[in-house]
Amino acid sequence: MKKYLREIELSGLILVLIGIVFSWIWGSGVGMWPCSVGLLLWLATFLYRAFHWKEYERENRQNIIILLLATTILLAQMIFML
């Protein structure tokens, strides 16, 4: 898996983007599936890197910062939508 880690991560990102575009064009039901598969692929790479922390420490720190920012933005949007 180590050899294909970057390709799996990039495939997940592309599927998430395709899912977002599909959601804008045809609705959330259609875009949910590619987005879900993309997130699962990204989660697999995230977990692999988490279990091999010493080897991927820099990438792990970047992923944690990205997740914290995304969560903060999502919570802010939910609060201001009320």
Secondary structure, 3 states (H helix, E strand, C coil): CHHHHHHHHHHHHHHHHHHHHHHHHHCHHHHHHHHHHHHHHHHHHHHHHHHCCCCCHHHHHHHHHHHHHHHHHHHHHHHHHC
